[in-house]
Structures are given as structure tokens and as C-alpha cells.
Amino acid sequence: MLDERSELETLREIYYLTDGASGNWRKLLALGDCLDQQLKRKLLWVWPTSVDLDYFNQLLDIHKIQSILSIGCGSGLLEWLMTAAGGRKISVFGLEVDRNWWQSKYSVRSFIPLNYVDEASQLETDLLSSCCNNISPCALLFCYFNNRRAFQDYLRVFQGKWLILIGPLPALGIHTDPNPVQPQLPADQWTLRERLNWADCNVVAFYEKIA
Ligand SMILES: C[S@@+](CC[C@H](N)C(=O)[O-])C[C@H]1O[C@@H](n2cnc3c(N)ncnc32)[C@H](O)[C@@H]1O
């Protein structure tokens, strides 16, 4: 039974399925369906379906979003799935804290280019302005993020106009901050443009900066 396969073996298969040449996101989703909850969570908090990814990529297309900076991306596997399912039309970068963990032998590898907040005091500002310039519309993504103060700090230096929040429906009882449905954004600065209901009671909300 797949549940009983060793974690190492499963990870090896995931690394193979996400490898540049052989990358196969549909097989990865099918494999995800068979994993036990603990390993699933270790890899990412939201496992979308192929239909979820399709709608998501359609919205990126409609709003001409060409790059995404994912804050607190963890392994970046969700972001890898997004780009692979979308035909690699967008660029995705990740930003994480705690380099020691992400580069340790206990952690899973990163599936997208990853930067660390600790690199330099100016890093966040540099990253945000280089990824998100006025030439190519970009979005800041937070998935299952849970740090209000850091969220506000990132928003303060963000130059782009799209904010994508992914998280649980409030009724699910899992706390994230921001929550995509009740993000507590200043209403005169951000407006909700799109909302997708993803698998397992997760919500994806696109907010646009209006001021
Ligand atoms: C619950 S995990 C979600 C990981 C991933 N987005 C997912 O959906 O699987 C929250 C992540 O936010 C990261 N994080 C917390 N504070 C952060 C900060 N100030 N800047 C960047 N990342 C941060 C944590 O290291 C952690 O990996």
C-alpha cells in the first residue's frame, strides 16, 4: 500500500516528478492523493486539483500577472505546481525565513528559486522591487501565512498591484493571518477581484490595489 512506502522513497519520486526534463505535475497530483496527511502537510498545506490549478492560471492570464513572489513558500511545491500546470508562462520566486531549517538534511528540498529574509536588511525591499516592477505585473502570494506583523511589513514595501491569499475557510477552524476571506486589508487600498474555492475547503482570493 502506498501509505506504507518509506518517506524517503516517496520524496525521491517527488523529486523525479518535479525534475526539469521529466517534470510531470499530473502524476505528482495523483501521487499526492495517496500520501498520508503528515507527509502531505510537510510538503505543502494545500493540495489543489488539476481543475483548481486550471482556474487559477486562467485568472493569472486574465489579469496578465506574469510573476509571483511567494512569501513563506515553504518547499515551494505548490508554486511549482502552479507554474508547471500553467505551461511555465509565469516566473515564481520564493522567500523564506530560517535558512538553517530549509538547508538542513531534515527539510525537503525547495522546488522553486528560494531567497532568505536573513540575507541582508535590504533584501526584502530589493526582491520586492526587482520581482515586482511596473513593466511586468506581478503578485505577492501568501499561502497559509500566519504572521500579521510580517504580512503588513511586506505589503508596505510591495510595489505591485496584486495580492493573492490562499488559506482555509474560516469555518475550518485553522487560523491563518491573513485569512483570504477576512484579510483585514484597508478597504480604501485593496479590493477583492476574484475568489476561487479550492479542494478541502481552501480559498484563493485575488485582491487588487486600488490606491
Ligand atoms: C504554514 S507554513 C506554509 C508554507 C507554504 N506556504 C505552504 O502552503 O505549504 C508558513 C511559512 O511561513 C514562513 N514564514 C513565517 N514568517 C515569515 C516571514 N516573516 N517571512 C517569510 N516567511 C515566513 C514559515 O517559515 C513557514 O514556512
The ligand as an SDF file (V2000), in Angstrom:
LIG
                    3D

 27 29  0  0  0  0  0  0  0  0999 V2000
    2.2880   27.2170    7.4630 C   0  0  0  0  0  0  0  0  0  0  0  0
    3.7410   27.4290    6.5680 S   0  0  0  0  0  0  0  0  0  0  0  0
    3.1200   27.4750    4.9010 C   0  0  0  0  0  0  0  0  0  0  0  0
    4.1400   27.0370    3.9100 C   0  0  0  0  0  0  0  0  0  0  0  0
    3.6800   27.0310    2.4620 C   0  0  0  0  0  0  0  0  0  0  0  0
    3.2490   28.3520    2.0350 N   0  0  0  0  0  0  0  0  0  0  0  0
    2.5540   26.0440    2.2300 C   0  0  0  0  0  0  0  0  0  0  0  0
    1.4470   26.4530    1.9330 O   0  0  0  0  0  0  0  0  0  0  0  0
    2.8120   24.8390    2.3100 O   0  0  0  0  0  0  0  0  0  0  0  0
    4.1680   29.1480    6.8520 C   0  0  0  0  0  0  0  0  0  0  0  0
    5.5390   29.5010    6.3260 C   0  0  0  0  0  0  0  0  0  0  0  0
    5.7790   30.9000    6.5180 O   0  0  0  0  0  0  0  0  0  0  0  0
    7.1530   31.0810    6.8060 C   0  0  0  0  0  0  0  0  0  0  0  0
    7.3310   32.4050    7.4250 N   0  0  0  0  0  0  0  0  0  0  0  0
    6.9560   32.8010    8.6670 C   0  0  0  0  0  0  0  0  0  0  0  0
    7.2840   34.1030    8.8790 N   0  0  0  0  0  0  0  0  0  0  0  0
    7.8780   34.5380    7.7270 C   0  0  0  0  0  0  0  0  0  0  0  0
    8.4370   35.7730    7.3090 C   0  0  0  0  0  0  0  0  0  0  0  0
    8.4670   36.8290    8.1110 N   0  0  0  0  0  0  0  0  0  0  0  0
    8.9350   35.8810    6.0580 N   0  0  0  0  0  0  0  0  0  0  0  0
    8.9290   34.8030    5.2180 C   0  0  0  0  0  0  0  0  0  0  0  0
    8.4170   33.6010    5.5630 N   0  0  0  0  0  0  0  0  0  0  0  0
    7.9060   33.4640    6.7970 C   0  0  0  0  0  0  0  0  0  0  0  0
    7.4940   29.9030    7.6930 C   0  0  0  0  0  0  0  0  0  0  0  0
    8.8670   29.6150    7.7130 O   0  0  0  0  0  0  0  0  0  0  0  0
    6.6790   28.7800    7.0490 C   0  0  0  0  0  0  0  0  0  0  0  0
    7.4300   28.0660    6.0980 O   0  0  0  0  0  0  0  0  0  0  0  0
  1  2  1  0
  2  3  1  0
  2 10  1  0
  3  4  1  0
  4  5  1  0
  5  6  1  0
  5  7  1  0
  7  8  2  0
  7  9  1  0
 10 11  1  0
 11 12  1  0
 11 26  1  0
 12 13  1  0
 13 14  1  0
 13 24  1  0
 14 15  1  0
 14 23  1  0
 15 16  2  0
 16 17  1  0
 17 18  1  0
 17 23  2  0
 18 19  1  0
 18 20  2  0
 20 21  1  0
 21 22  2  0
 22 23  1  0
 24 25  1  0
 24 26  1  0
 26 27  1  0
M  CHG  2   2   1   9  -1
M  END
$$$$
